[in-house]
Amino acid sequence: VKGMFIGSGAILPGVSGGALAAVFGIYERMIAFLSNIRKDFLENVNYFIPVGIGGLFGIFVLAYPIDYFLKNNEVQVLWCFIGCIIGTLPALYKEAGKKGRKPYHMVITVVVAILAFVGLIYAKFNMNVVVEQSTGAWIMAGGIFALGFIVPGLSPSNFLMYMHLYEPMTEGIKDLNFSILIPVAIGALLCILLLSKLVSKLMEIAYAGIFHFILGVVIASTVIIAPLPEQYSGISTGGIVAAVALFFIGLAVGLLMEKLEDTYKPAVVSK
């Protein structure tokens, strides 16, 4: 059941699979295992097999409705996603300051957010960033996807949306398209094997700096996925009302993530 929630968090924009793993008391053991696979290998494999099965189930079940609504109600879905992401920002801010916060950490967040936003805006309107779907692109997408597990609070889905890979990826999951699934899995595995130990060390050295950097990037990448004016053409008043309602629903879901962490994480860790 925990795996199902973590898998759902991996595919939903604004919700971090890594953050939910932390909520359910799995994250620290997962990073310890991934950064030193040979240590307690069989014990850890037996522990994570049911988590992995649940995670895959959560991903595949959500792929169907996400793919459908992105194709038929894109503006409403995007505003729901934006609400989700904004709702998780307080939890990400809290996580960033868990081991202390200095004034310069907020400077890092603001500077990174501004630079990332300017860069993304320039790319969006001058470079027409649409990553061509290929084996290499899907390996990269898998690597980005895996970052959501390694870095709590980071939701990779909004980055994939910016590169126009999110919708075809969810469609590939829905249709069991192995030309997409296999390279995504390879990219995710490579990312986990190559970066988990590095991330573990960086977290020890500069935890606050890394998370405030992530916070700035998440803020910028959230603003950039907002629908453009031309995307509202043909949308009725009811559609606009639905977009507003879904934004607040998404916001409530994002805020609920922090409430879940506050409610359950202490109980899990204390075991």
Buried (B, 14 or more C-beta within 10 A) or exposed (E): EBBBBBBBBBBBBBBBBBBBBBBBBBBEBBBBBBBBBEEBEEEBEEBBEEBEEBBBBBBBBBBBEBBBBBEEBBBBBBBBBBBBBBBBBEBBBBBBBEEEBEEEBBEBBEBBBEEBBEEBEEBBEEEEEEBEBEEEBBBBBBBBBBBBBBBBBBBBBBBBBBBBBBBBBBBBBBEEBEEBBBBBBBBBBBBBEEBBBEBBEBBEEBBBBBBBBBBBBBBBBBBBBEBEEEEEEEBEEEBBEBBEBBBEBBBEBBBBBBEBBEEEBEEBEEE
